Amino acid sequence: MFTSIAHRYDFLNHALSLNIDRRWRKLLVEVCNAKPGEHVLDVATGTGDVALEFCRRTTAARVVGLDPSAGMLEVARAKVAVDNRAALIQLIEGDALALPFPDQSFDVVTIAFGLRNLPDYARGVSEMARVLRPGGRLVVLEFLPPRGAARLVFRSYIATVLPVLGRAISGSPEAYRYLASSIGEFIDAESVRALMSNAGLRQATTRRLTGGIAGLHRSIK
């Protein structure tokens, strides 16, 4: 499904979010506080925007982007090839539920708008915790069930506008029906923090973004 929309994915992300998604990814990288020489893993990297942001805004020694979609990674590789700051990025096709790395391989692990697509949230978080070194940070950027008046507006948008525009621009109605439903049905912030705690991570916090429609969840191993 993601391979089928890879060629229009970036454009649609920016258009459907009114470019707010760019700001969210920058905040994700800031919250990670990657230090010089640290190793970073971005799970469900898609077209590589978060991995590229790490190279642009930090002095990490290594940035790995992992995704199961060959089509999305093809777009990511094309973007990396024309960015002279992206020499440290390694892109790997792989499964978030069985990360192909030894225990304690990374200082920072991120996943942006990918947790809700995993068939097993708990297993995914446990795998990300497994490859973290002691003192390492896991940061999840994901949509949240909004509160108050924003809830009605947001639910209406993802149920009507997002699928229609997504279908018109990408030519894949199934993909954007799925994306709309996955956003609407995702778990709340407390449940995300519980996943982190159950995986042995500590100091789990949530920072709500843009009226609470998205959240940055941070924890430490």
LINHU-V449834 format. One record per run of one state. SS is the DSSP state (h for helix, s for strand, l for the rest). FROM is the first residue (numbers start at 1). TO is the last residue. If there is no record, write none. Layout:
SS,FROM,TO ; SS,FROM,TO
This chain:
l,1,1 ; h,2,16 ; l,17,19 ; h,20,32 ; l,33,38 ; s,39,43 ; l,44,48 ; h,49,57 ; l,58,61 ; s,62,67 ; l,68,69 ; h,70,81 ; l,82,88 ; s,89,93 ; l,94,105 ; s,106,112 ; l,113,114 ; h,115,117 ; l,118,120 ; h,121,130 ; l,131,131 ; s,132,143 ; l,144,148 ; h,149,170 ; l,171,172 ; h,173,184 ; l,185,188 ; h,189,198 ; l,199,201 ; s,202,209 ; h,210,212 ; l,213,213 ; s,214,220 ; l,221,221
